[in-house]
């Protein structure tokens, strides 16, 4: 992507305008990424905002940062509406290896995978996945208010609503993003799931065995496993070993509410590819009775599993089973949320 100076800057006034824009570029890119969920699309939207500022000339703009934020938000809203009018249909076939590269390929003058990974982590993978389920105006209102603290008086002209109506949009979006209130048994189940993810990321077999019931069962949609691999496995050592083989996927995973229970979304570049649902034993005995469905809650970071928690009595429950969902129709039907702590 060309910088602001590539859009016709030359006179001292234009140079000053370009410099003021460049000072805002990083924050504008963060805003656009939260709204669009894609670094490439965010950079295009930011560049379009620069073109509009350059054409305007900046004269009479009392607050350039607010002006740019409003213009950029309208650009993103139009892009979200266009996307909603032509939704992409996932193929549902086996997942290609290159999908596990976190970030879009770098473009000339643009940024690469590391930059997108930073933006994804700043917003949160699970949150980006849930934001994709919102309507365009809801998403813009939520991102502006809840992530960037823009008052509703500033959001109203972006979404063509009154401030009161903009507040209702954000409130409706928040209810969908956060899901239901806290459920007591989720706290222990969340610790289990975070410990499961941490062990998978670290290649820690003992850590996985500490959270899996002895007769744990793993089931998967065909697209979630290598071609020819079994769709199910039973037993802690077998399931743990298979989990470690696919450990690279765990770096793209985050806890989330999935159909109301503690689960996981796997989302390279913030785009949902897999979801995991879990069942749990009723206590630390390794029994296969189930106390809750596997659907999850948002965690900001991996749970660190210490030596003390790898002992047999570290967790009140164990993971009795989990299912890996990759079929696009099944993923689309899931109710996803990021619960409040």
N, C-alpha and C positions, 0 to 999 in steps of 0.2 A: 504494500500500500504506500502511496506517496504521502509525505507529510503535509502539514498545512502550507508550508512554503511552496509546495508544488502546485498550489491552486491559484497562482497568479500574484503572490506577494512580490513586491518590488519597491514601491514607494515607502518612505519612512512610516507613513500611516498604516500601510498594508503590513509592513514588517512588525509593527507594534501589535496590530490586530492578530497576526499569526502567532506572535510570542505569547499573547494573552490566551489564545486558544490552546497552544501547546502546554501551558501551565495547567490546563483543565483536562488534558487528554486522558490521563490515567484514570481519573475519577469518572469521567464520562464513559470510558471503556468498561469500568466496573459496573456502572449503572446499566449500560446496554447489555452486558453479559448476563446480569441478573434477569433482565426482561426477556432476552432471546435464548439464553442457554448455549450459545455458540460463539466462540471467539471470532471466527471469520465473519459471521453475520454482525457481531457487535462492532468490529472494526469498520465494516462497510457503513453501518449506521452512523458511527462517529464521523467518518469522512463526509458523509452526506450532510451532517450537521455543520461541518466546517464550510462546505460549499455554500450552504444557505447563509451562514454568517458572512462569508466573503462577498456574496452578492449583495447582502444588506449593507455592508460597509461598517456596521457597528455604531453609526451615528445615532444618538438619542437612546441608546440602550443603557439604562441606569444601572442594571445589575447583570453583567454579561454571564455570570455563572448560572443565575436563575433562568435567563433567556435561553442559554444553550441546553440546560436540563429540560426545559419545556419543549423545545424544538426536537431534541433527541428522543424524548419520551413519545412524542407524536409519531416520529419516524418508526420507532419500535412498535407502537400500537398498530400502525398500518401494516407493518411486516407480520405481526402476529395474526392480524385479520386475514391477510393473504394466505398465510400458512394454514389457518383453520379452514379456508375455502378449498384447499387442495392437500388434505392430509396424506402423508406418505404411508404406504402399506408395507410393513416388513415382510420379508419373504418367508420366514419361518424355517429356513434350511439351517444346516450346521453353521456355527459361528466361525467366520474366517479368523486366522491368527492375527491379522493386522488390526482387528478391531480392539485388541488389547493394548494398543498404543494410546496412552492417555494424552490426547490433544490432536489438533488438526496439523497436517504437515505445514511447515513454515512456508509463508509466501514471500515473494520478493518485497522487501521493505516492511514486511509484517513480522509477526511473532510466531513462535513455534510451540511444540508440545509442552515444554516446561511452563510457558506463560499461561497456557490454558489450564494446566493442572493446578497452578497457583490460584487462578480465578475460581475453579471448581471447588477447591478446598475452602476458599474464603466464604463462599455462599453455603457450601455443604451439598454433598452428592444427593442425599435423600431429599433435601429441600428443592434442588433443581428438578428432580424427578417429579415431585408433587406439583411444582409450579406448572409443569407441562400439562397437568390435568385441569388447570383453571382456564376460564374464558379470557380473551385478550384484555378487556377492560379490568377484570378482576386482578389479573396478574400485574398489570401496570400500577394499579392503585395499591396493591399489597407491597410491591417492591419499593415504590416511592415512599410510602408511609412507614412500613415496618422495617425495611432495610436501610433506608436513607433519611428517615425522619422528616420527610417533606410534609408540611401541614396540609390539611384538606383544602384550604383556600388555594394552594398552589397546584393541587392535583385536579381540582374541578375543571379548569379550562383544558387540561390535557385530555380528559375522558369525556368532555362535553356534558358535564353534570353539574348540579349545584354542589356546594361543599357538603351538605347533608347527604345527598345521594352518593357522593364520592366516599363518604365515611361508611355508608351501608355496603358499598362495593368491597371496600377493604375488610370490613367486618365479616362479610360472607366468605371472602377468600380466606381470612384467618381461620374461620371455623373449619373449612375444608382442609387447610394446611395442617392444623394442629390436631384434628381428630377429637376423640373423646377425652375426657379427663383422666387423671392418673388412676390406675387399678393396682391395688396393693401387691398382688402376686407378680406384677410385671417387673418390679425392682430386681428380684432374684433372677428372673428369666432373662432380663436384660444383661445382668452381669455374666450369666452363662454365655449368651450370644456374643458379647464383647470379648470374653475370654476365648471363645471359639475362633473369632476373627483374628485376635492377636496371635494366637498360637499358629494359625494357618499362615499369617504373614511372616512369622519368624521361622517357619519350618520346624516347629516345636512339637514333636510327636507326643512327648509326655504331657504337654499342655493340652493337646487334643484329647488324649485318653482320660484326662482328669475331668473333662466336661461331658464325655459321651457315656451313655449307659452301656453295659457290656453287650447287650443284644440290640444296640441301635440299628435302625434301618434307614438307608438313604435311597430315595427314589428320584428319578430325573426324567424330564421330557427328552425325547430323542435329540433335539437340537442342542441340548446342554452338555452332552458327552461326546467324546471322540467317536468317529464312525466305527461301528462294530462293537463298541463297549457295552457292557451290561447296563440296563436301565435301573437296576436296583442292586443294593449290596447290604449285607447284614454282618454285624459284629464290629466291636469297637476298633480292633486293630485293622481290619480290612477297610472300614470307612475312613479311619484316620489316615491310612496310607494313601487312599485315593484322594482325599482332601489335600494332602501335601503335594501330590502330583500336579494338581490344578491350582497350586498356591498363588501363582501370579495373578489370578483373577481376584484374590482377596484384597489386593491393594486398591481395587476399584469398588469395594463393598462398603456399605454403611448400614447400621441398624435403622429400621423404619417400622412404622406401624403398617402391617399388611393384613387387611381384613380384620382389624381390631386387636391383633395380638403381636407379640414381639417377633420380628422377622428381620430380613436383610434385603436390601436392593443392591444390585451390582450394576454400576452405571459408568462405564468409560466415557469420558467427555461429558458426564452429566446426563447421558441418555440411557434409559432403562433397557438392559438386555436380559437380565435374569432377576428373579426374585426367589428368596428362600423362605419357606414356612417351616416352623418347628413344632414338634410336640415334646412334652416334658414328662419326666417321671414324677410321681407324687412326693418323692423325698430323696434322700441321698442313698437309697438302697440299691439303685440300679434296676428297680422294677420297671415294667413296661406300661403300667397304668398311666393314663394321660390326664393332666390337670388343665391344660389349656391349649388352644390352637396356636400355631406358630405365626404370629404376625407381629410386627415390631415397633420399636421406638427409636427415636433419633439419638445417636451418640456423636459428640463432636470429635472424639478421637478414639484410638484403639485402647482397649482395656489391658493394662499391664498385668500379666499373670506372674505372681511371685512364687517362690518355692513352697511357701506355707499353703498356698491355695492349690497346689498340685497334689496335696494329700487327699486320702479317700473322703475325709469329712469336710473338705473345703467348701462345697456347695450343698445347699439343702435339696436341690434337685439335680437332675442330669438331663441331657438332651436324649430323648427316647427315639427320635427320628427327625429327619428333615427331608423336604422335597424341593427340588430345583425346578423352577418353572421358567421355560424359555419360549413356549408357544405364544405367538403374538396375540392371538385371541384371548388366551388365558391371562396374559399380562394386562391386556386392556381392561379386562373385567375385574381386576383386583382393586380393592379400596385401599388407597395408600395415604399415609399421613405422617407428620413429624410431630410427636406429642410434646407438650410443654413439660419441662423437668419437674 
